[in-house]
Amino acid sequence: MDFLNELELPDEVKGTLQEKLQEFTQAQIEEQVAGLKAKNEELLAEKRKAQQEKERIDAEAKSERERIAQENGQFKELYEAQKQETSQLRQTIEEMNQSFAQQKVRTEAQKLASSLTKDTARASLLEKEISQRLQLVEGEVKVVDENGQLTVSTLDDLSATIKQSYPFLVDGSQAQGGGAARSQGGADVGAREMSRDDFEQMDAVKKAEFMKSGGKLVD
């Protein structure tokens, strides 16, 4: 306020002007301070509002993540349960298919064995041998070889093979030409006595038939 001193005014006037000028300056300062304070309060309020909005968004995001994690966990449990159920169902179906295949093969073997002999004991032995040569393929019973490989042979062909391999189990094939039929190994299954060497050359079925018929081993 030095410029007042340069003015040619009475001291009383200068004093009054100086006082008025100070009051004006102080009012301006207070007004600016009040404005700055109000602006600061406004900025702080906006900052608090923004912080609260951020916290709300974070809380919602967290809640959504937890919900998704829970749903994923439930989905995983449901998936695993469904997977296990499907596996069990598939296993059951496979077992049913195997049982059906075995039953169909067994029925065909029984039918073929019954056509070869009326004796139930012999038919049971034939059924076991025949079953090993049959297999269900695409719903049809097919003939396989001794190694389980498919062949072009028919059931009639298999029947003829069984007659040649086990004539002592087939009706009407036990005795031909007035003499007892001999097995492929040369041992007479129908004989009452047989050497131990000849007996050991026979397969298990023929051995069983010989012993069942009352055969006796001699050295």
Buried (B, 14 or more C-beta within 10 A) or exposed (E): EEEEEEEEEEEEEBEEBEEEEEEEEEEEEEEEEEEEEEEEEEEEEEEEEEEEEEEEEEEEEEEEEEEEEEEEEEEEEEEEEEEEEEEEEEEEEEEEEEEEBEEBBBEBBBEBBEBBBEBEEBBEBBBEBBBEBBBBEEEEBBBBEEEEEEEEBEBEEBBEBBBEBBBBBBEEBBEEEEEEBBBEEEBBBBBEEBEEEBBEBBEEBBBBBBEEEEBEBEE
